Amino acid sequence: MPDPARPAPPLAPAVIRAEIDHGRAELVGDPERPLAWTLLVNGTAQSHVDLADPEHLEFEYVRRIGHVVDTIAPPTTPVRAVHLGGGAWTLPRYVAATRPGSPQLVVELDAALIDLVAARLPADDTGIDVVSGDARALLATRPDASAELLVLDVFAGARTPAHLTSAEFVADVRRVLAPDGVYVANVADGGALEFARGQIATVGAQFPELAVIAAPDLLSGRRFGNLVLVAADRPLPVADLTRRAAGDPFRARVLAGPAVATLAKGAAVRHDRSTTPSPVPPPGFFGQ
């Protein structure tokens, strides 16, 4: 008979598996949050969503993008947003919760993944419009100056595809952004940060204002991870971002101005003819 003095072992998390257009998806229940799930695609952790609390951001880099969202306009002010890369729509849900009435477009390549998320993790009545297609191709169809926030968070096989890392792609990003709009890119890299430095140079060739948000050990080359690259034609709220990043449970540094220029010094702008995907992450990273 069980010992009543001994706590019961934790329940194994619920797992939902489904075949999608580009492999296999898994939704793994969060044992600490009854209505929260982590989405994995082909073994790579893509998103964490809490249906009961869409303002909860679990992943470090997503929290940092959330800080950017919190500072780009006065609180609760709706923003027109385009999200390249869907996953389980974590950030669009956050924008809908913190800035109600925001018209949002989410672009996700995998139509079957969209169907899975819509069925299992619905986001009804949030103003989120999700479409299937290639991120760059659909971006090309967006009107000029039609977004105040544009987020790039696309991974295929745990790597950002090459056609989303070039100067030609960033030029279209700038076309779609309104004059006061902000571009945010999730950049995965490690070691000498050669790929990230190239992305900073490439984005900096289009936008005069840049900031980088990242953990100190990532910036020093001690581990692989995610940098958040922020760009705009207008001054960025660096002081506010610095305060938020320093006070976050996952503390980060914010580089801006000369510090960003120093980080990218010597890096070449990447063009369609020569650019590459982001580097292969080490084994075990992204939950692989």
HELIX and SHEET records of a PDB file:
HELIX    1   1 GLU A   60  THR A   71  1                                  12    
HELIX    2   2 THR A   90  THR A   98  1                                   9    
HELIX    3   3 ALA A  111  ARG A  120  1                                  10    
HELIX    4   4 ALA A  135  LEU A  139  1                                   5    
HELIX    5   5 ALA A  162  LEU A  164  5                                   3    
HELIX    6   6 ALA A  167  VAL A  176  1                                  10    
HELIX    7   7 GLU A  194  GLY A  204  1                                  11    
HELIX    8   8 PRO A  216  LEU A  219  1                                   4    
HELIX    9   9 VAL A  238  GLY A  247  1                                  10    
HELIX   10  10 PRO A  258  ALA A  264  1                                   7    
HELIX   11  11 PHE A  285  GLY A  287  5                                   3    
SHEET    1   A 4 VAL A  15  ILE A  20  0                                        
SHEET    2   A 4 GLY A  23  GLY A  29 -1                                        
SHEET    3   A 4 ALA A  36  VAL A  41 -1                                        
SHEET    4   A 4 THR A  44  ASP A  50 -1                                        
SHEET    1   B 8 ILE A 128  SER A 132  0                                        
SHEET    2   B 8 GLN A 104  GLU A 108  1                                        
SHEET    3   B 8 ALA A  81  LEU A  84  1                                        
SHEET    4   B 8 ALA A 147  LEU A 152  1                                        
SHEET    5   B 8 LEU A 177  ASP A 189  1                                        
SHEET    6   B 8 GLY A 225  ALA A 232 -1                                        
SHEET    7   B 8 GLU A 209  ALA A 214 -1                                        
SHEET    8   B 8 ARG A 253  ALA A 256 -1                                        
END                                                                             
